Amino acid sequence: MIFLKSDCYNYTIDEYFIHKYDNVQSYSYTCCSPELKIELNNSNNLENKDFYYIFDCPGEDAFGHWVYESFIFLPIFNKINEIFPNIKILTKNTKKYVHNLFSFFKIKNTITNTIDNPNNTCFF
């Protein structure tokens, strides 16, 4: 298990500092705090790898929280999406506005609420 705070990162793309982890089994944010807990699995399979960008936040899934705390990172997602065009968007938020907001920004990536493949790379 890995515990992260907002002031650390392990990966950079251009000027963006982000978290990148392989074989993520689950993750959870501490409510209203910039802390993230990540559970990894031991999969070493290199075939059929999925890539996920986590569009979640440490706040609630109320519209304002989710938009202001997640979409501030849209430029980072756009940059990662250029490198991994098949990346899936992972959000635990199941509200109807999620798909509407991605459509508004013309984001056509697959949106999922669960990690479907234990052989993955996740960007936080």
N, C-alpha and C positions, 0 to 999 in steps of 0.2 A: 504494500500500500504506500502511496506517495501523498504527502501533504504539501500543497503549494500555497504561497502567498503571492500577491500581485507584483512584488518587486523582484521576482526571479523569472528566468526564462531559459530555454535550452536550444532555441532555434531562431535564426533570423532570415528574413527575406527582405532584401534592400534595407530600408531603415526601420522595418517592423520587427519587434521583439515578441516572440510568441512561444507557446508550449507545443511540443510535438511528441507524442508517445505512441509506441507500437503496442498492439495486442491489448487494447483497453477493454476491460470487461464491464466496468461501470464507473460512473463518476457522480459526485454530488458537491454542490456548493453549500457553504455555510450561509444561512439566510442573512441577507443584508450585510455581508462581510466579504472582503476579497480573498476568501480562502476556498481552496478546491481540493477535494479528496479523490484520488484516482486509484482504482483497483485494476491490476494487470493480470493477464493469464499467461500461461507458459507456451502458447502456440508458437511453433517455429516454421509453420507452413508458409512458403513463399508464393504459392499459387493462389489465385482467386482472392487477391487482397482488395479490400475496400478502403476507401479514404473518406473520412468524415470531418466536417467542420462543425464544431459545437456552437450553436446559436442559442445559448442559454445565459442566464445571469444569476447572481446571488440574491436578487430580489424576488418578488412574487411574480406570477405570470399575468398580473394585471397589465393592461395595454401599455400604459406609460412606463412602468418598470421594464417590461420586456423590450420595448422599442428603444428607450433611452439607454439602457444598460447593455443591449446587444448590438443595435445597429450603428453605434458609434464605431464599431469594428468592421463596418462594411468595406472600407478600403482594403483592409487586410484580407477579407474573404475574396474580394475581387482579384487581388494579386495571387492568392493561392489557387483560385479557380482558373487562372491563366496557365498555371503549371500543371494542375490536376483537373482537367475539364470534366471528369466523371465523378468529382467529389460529391458526396451526399451531404445534405444539411441535416444535422441531428439536433433536435430540440425536444425537450420533454413537455413543452407547451402544446396543448392540444386545442387551444381556442381557435375559433373560425377565422379570426383576423390574421393568423399566421400565414396561411396560404394567400390571402388577399394582399398582404404587405409584400410578400415576395413577388407576386404578380405585378404589383405596382412598380417595383424596381426592375421588372423584366428579368427576374432570376428564374431560370427554368430547371435548376438542379432538382434531383429527387429529394423530397423532404420525408424524413422518418422520425419516429419517436423512440426507437430502440436501436441498440447496436445489434444488427442482424448477423454480422460475421465476426467471430472472435479473432480472425486474421485481418487486422486492420491497422491503419495509422490514423490517429485523431489529432486534430489541431484545435487548440483552445486559445 
